[in-house]
Amino acid sequence: MTLSTSRSSRAPYIGLGLGLLAVSTASVFIRYALAAGAPALVIAAWRLGLASLALLPVVVLRHRPELRALTGRQLGLALVSGVFLALHFGTWITSLAHTTVANAAVLVSSSPLFVALIAALFLREKLTRALIVGLALTLAGGGIVGVGDACLGSVCPPVSEFLRGEAFFGDMLALAGAAAMAVYFTVGKALRASLSLVMYIFLTYSTAALVLMGATLVAHQLLTGYAGPAYLWFGLLAFVPQLIGHSSFNWALKYLSATYVSITILGEPLGSALLALWLLGEQPGLFKLMGGALILIGIFIASRPSTAPLRGAAQDAKCESES
């Protein structure tokens, strides 16, 4: 193996590492934007809208032939991918207004488990023992996290009160965000095989931005009129976790399996929790640590059989650079 081939084969993993560092900032930026008075849907719309605008000149100047050559199938897949990306951000960002950064980050990271379930249910892949064990551990961990939110010491509220609790609602929104992210990753894997990175993320991000803007209109929420700091957090969300973080993941989708890429998200809860502890003073209790550990172990066990090694990275990287 030559030096250039070795570097090409490592490039997707380096990209995933960069993406992980970038996305770990998202939860804290969102908390600051919420504190500045911006609703969750508005934050999500600005995040995707600014990211799309940043990509527009690149698409116009360098990808016009690819834009004109888009097929109906590609546009349809981009529409589906964008809608589920909008659902992901709408539910997950809303969850941060109701539960802790650590809870939201851990629960939304269960997307690899949903990817494996989608493959089993819709792609007719075998429901493995590892998937069943991983699902059981993840559900147990989610229950422990929920108990940690609801109980004070050894005193816990009735089940009916627990299910109506604000933290439980936020946790369920984070899980919904994970399911939406799984569909987004799965559809994106199919679409990335025929599109360059820039064209794929432009179509997906802009579709998600339009869906979210429509949602703000339905919810009677304004896109403007907020305090100055809110726009700073909007910009940081668009350029750090979105353009750098998510784009790094999407670039890696061309060379790695969707499940393998989504497993990388397992590192995000740790980064997000450390930032929340440092900047927001959110200190996870014993129940949350135990439940979070079970969730992450369960996701890893469930996803591992479906992971695929790097395939033809040197050749694919060359094709990507030429596209």
C-alpha positions in Angstrom: 0.0 0.0 0.0 1.4 3.4 -1.0 1.5 6.4 1.3 -1.2 8.2 -0.7 -3.4 5.1 -0.6 -3.0 4.8 3.1 -3.9 8.4 3.6 -7.0 8.0 1.4 -8.1 4.9 3.3 -7.9 6.8 6.6 -9.6 10.0 5.3 -13.2 8.9 6.1 -12.3 8.0 9.7 -10.5 11.4 10.1 -13.7 13.0 8.7 -15.8 11.2 11.2 -13.6 12.4 14.0 -13.8 16.0 12.9 -17.6 15.6 12.5 -17.9 14.2 16.1 -16.0 17.1 17.6 -18.2 19.6 15.7 -21.6 18.0 16.5 -20.8 17.8 20.2 -21.2 21.6 20.4 -24.7 21.5 19.1 -26.6 20.9 22.3 -24.9 23.7 24.2 -25.4 26.2 21.3 -29.1 25.2 21.2 -29.5 25.7 24.9 -28.0 29.2 24.6 -30.3 30.0 21.6 -33.3 28.8 23.7 -32.2 31.0 26.6 -32.1 34.0 24.1 -35.8 33.5 23.5 -35.8 31.7 20.2 -38.3 28.8 19.8 -37.0 25.3 18.9 -38.6 25.3 15.3 -37.1 28.7 14.6 -33.6 27.6 15.8 -33.9 24.5 13.5 -35.1 26.6 10.5 -32.2 29.1 10.9 -29.7 26.4 11.3 -30.6 24.6 8.1 -31.5 27.8 6.2 -28.1 29.4 6.8 -26.3 26.2 6.0 -28.2 26.0 2.7 -27.4 29.6 1.8 -23.7 29.0 2.4 -23.8 26.1 0.0 -25.8 27.9 -2.7 -22.9 29.8 -4.4 -20.8 26.6 -4.5 -23.7 24.7 -6.2 -24.3 27.5 -8.7 -20.6 28.0 -9.6 -19.3 24.4 -9.6 -22.3 22.0 -9.8 -24.7 23.4 -12.3 -24.3 20.4 -14.7 -25.0 18.0 -11.9 -28.0 20.1 -10.9 -29.5 20.0 -14.4 -28.9 16.3 -14.6 -30.9 15.4 -11.5 -33.4 12.6 -12.0 -36.8 12.3 -10.5 -35.7 9.5 -8.3 -32.8 11.6 -6.9 -35.1 14.5 -6.2 -37.6 12.3 -4.6 -35.0 10.7 -2.3 -33.6 14.1 -1.5 -37.2 15.3 -0.5 -37.7 12.3 1.8 -34.2 12.7 3.3 -34.8 16.4 3.9 -38.2 15.9 5.5 -36.8 13.4 8.0 -33.9 15.7 8.7 -36.4 18.4 9.5 -38.3 16.0 11.8 -35.0 15.1 13.5 -34.1 18.7 14.3 -37.6 19.8 15.1 -38.1 17.0 17.7 -34.6 16.9 19.1 -34.1 20.7 19.5 -37.5 20.8 21.2 -36.5 18.1 23.5 -33.6 20.3 24.9 -36.2 22.7 26.2 -37.7 19.9 28.4 -34.8 17.6 29.4 -31.1 17.8 30.1 -28.4 18.0 27.5 -27.0 14.6 28.6 -30.4 12.9 28.3 -31.2 14.4 24.9 -27.7 13.6 23.5 -27.8 10.0 24.8 -31.3 9.2 23.6 -30.9 10.8 20.2 -27.8 8.8 19.8 -29.9 5.6 19.6 -30.3 6.2 15.9 -28.0 3.3 15.0 -30.4 0.9 16.7 -33.2 2.3 14.6 -31.1 1.9 11.5 -30.6 -1.8 12.4 -34.4 -2.1 13.0 -35.2 -0.5 9.6 -32.9 -2.9 7.9 -34.6 -5.9 9.7 -38.2 -4.7 9.1 -38.0 -3.2 5.6 -34.8 -4.5 4.0 -35.5 -8.1 5.2 -32.3 -8.4 7.0 -32.2 -11.1 9.8 -33.2 -9.9 13.3 -30.0 -11.0 15.0 -29.5 -12.0 18.6 -27.2 -9.0 19.0 -30.0 -6.7 17.8 -32.5 -8.2 20.3 -29.9 -7.9 23.2 -29.0 -4.4 22.2 -32.7 -3.4 22.1 -33.3 -4.8 25.5 -30.3 -3.0 27.0 -31.3 0.2 25.4 -34.9 0.0 26.6 -33.6 -0.8 30.1 -31.2 2.1 30.0 -33.9 4.5 28.8 -36.1 3.4 31.7 -33.3 4.1 34.2 -32.6 7.5 32.7 -36.4 8.3 33.0 -36.4 7.2 36.6 -33.4 9.3 37.3 -35.3 12.3 36.0 -38.5 11.7 37.9 -37.3 10.5 41.3 -35.8 12.5 44.1 -33.5 10.1 46.0 -35.6 7.0 46.7 -39.0 8.9 46.3 -40.6 8.3 42.9 -44.0 9.7 41.7 -46.9 7.5 40.5 -46.5 6.1 37.0 -49.3 8.3 35.6 -47.6 11.4 36.9 -44.2 10.2 35.6 -45.6 9.7 32.1 -47.0 13.3 32.1 -43.7 14.7 33.4 -41.8 17.4 31.4 -38.5 15.4 31.4 -40.3 12.3 30.1 -41.8 14.3 27.3 -38.4 15.7 26.4 -36.9 12.2 26.4 -39.6 10.9 24.1 -38.9 13.8 21.7 -35.2 12.9 21.7 -36.1 9.3 20.8 -38.3 10.5 18.0 -35.4 12.5 16.8 -33.3 9.4 16.8 -35.8 7.5 14.7 -36.0 10.4 12.1 -32.2 10.5 12.0 -32.1 6.8 11.2 -34.4 7.2 8.2 -32.3 10.2 7.1 -29.1 8.2 7.3 -30.6 5.2 5.5 -32.0 7.3 2.6 -28.8 9.3 2.4 -26.7 6.2 1.9 -28.7 5.4 -1.2 -28.6 8.9 -2.5 -24.9 9.6 -1.8 -24.0 6.7 -4.2 -25.0 8.9 -7.2 -24.5 12.5 -6.0 -21.5 14.5 -5.0 -21.3 15.6 -1.3 -22.1 19.3 -2.0 -25.2 18.5 -4.2 -26.5 15.9 -1.7 -26.3 18.1 1.4 -27.6 21.2 -0.5 -30.7 19.3 -1.6 -31.2 17.8 1.8 -30.5 20.8 3.9 -32.5 23.2 1.8 -35.5 20.8 1.8 -35.3 20.5 5.6 -35.0 24.3 5.9 -38.2 24.9 3.8 -40.1 22.2 5.8 -39.1 23.9 9.1 -39.9 27.4 7.8 -43.4 26.0 6.9 -43.7 24.5 10.4 -42.9 27.9 12.0 -45.7 29.5 9.9 -48.2 26.8 11.1 -47.0 27.3 14.7 -47.4 31.1 14.3 -43.7 31.7 15.2 -41.6 34.5 13.8 -38.3 34.0 12.2 -37.0 37.4 13.1 -37.2 39.9 16.1 -35.0 38.1 18.6 -32.2 39.4 20.7 -28.8 39.8 19.0 -27.1 36.8 20.8 -29.8 34.5 19.3 -28.5 35.1 15.8 -24.9 34.4 16.9 -26.0 31.0 18.1 -28.0 30.4 14.8 -24.8 31.1 12.9 -22.6 28.9 15.0 -25.1 26.1 14.7 -25.2 26.4 10.9 -21.4 26.5 10.4 -20.0 24.3 13.2 -22.2 21.2 13.9 -24.1 21.5 10.6 -21.7 22.4 7.8 -18.7 20.9 9.4 -20.2 18.1 11.6 -23.1 16.7 9.5 -21.3 17.3 6.2 -18.4 15.3 7.5 -20.8 12.4 8.3 -22.5 12.7 4.9 -19.1 12.7 3.1 -18.2 9.5 4.9 -21.5 7.9 3.8 -19.9 7.4 0.4 -17.2 5.1 1.8 -18.7 3.6 4.9 -22.0 1.9 5.8 -24.9 4.0 7.2 -24.8 2.0 10.4 -21.0 2.4 10.8 -21.3 6.2 10.3 -24.2 6.4 12.7 -22.2 4.5 15.4 -19.8 7.4 15.4 -22.6 9.4 17.1 -22.0 7.3 20.2 -19.2 9.7 21.1 -21.4 12.8 20.9 -23.1 12.3 24.3 -19.8 12.3 26.1 -18.6 15.4 24.4 -22.0 17.1 24.9 -22.2 16.1 28.5 -18.7 17.4 29.2 -19.5 20.8 27.6 -22.8 21.0 29.4 -21.0 20.3 32.7 -18.4 22.9 32.0 -20.6 25.7 30.5 -24.1 25.0 31.8 -23.3 23.3 35.2 -25.5 20.2 34.3 -24.1 17.4 36.4 -25.5 13.9 35.6 -26.6 11.8 38.6 -25.9 8.1 39.2 -29.1 6.9 37.5 -28.4 8.9 34.4 -24.8 7.7 34.2 -25.9 4.1 34.6 -28.8 4.4 32.2 -26.7 6.3 29.6 -24.0 3.6 29.8 -26.6 0.8 29.2 -28.0 2.7 26.2 -24.7 3.2 24.6 -23.6 -0.4 25.2 -26.9 -1.6 23.8 -26.5 0.5 20.7 -23.0 -0.7 20.1 -24.0 -4.4 20.5 -27.0 -4.0 18.2 -25.1 -2.1 15.5 -21.8 -4.0 15.4 -23.0 -6.9 13.3 -24.2 -4.5 10.6 -21.1 -2.5 10.4 -19.1 -2.7 7.2 -15.4 -2.1 6.7 -14.1 0.7 4.5 -14.7 -0.3 0.9 -12.5 0.8 -1.9 -11.7 4.1 -0.2 -8.7 5.0 -2.4 -10.7 4.5 -5.6 -13.8 6.2 -4.2 -11.9 9.2 -2.9 -10.4 9.7 -6.3 -13.8 9.6 -7.9 -15.1 12.1 -5.2 -12.3 14.5 -6.0 -13.1 14.4 -9.7 -16.8 15.0 -9.2 
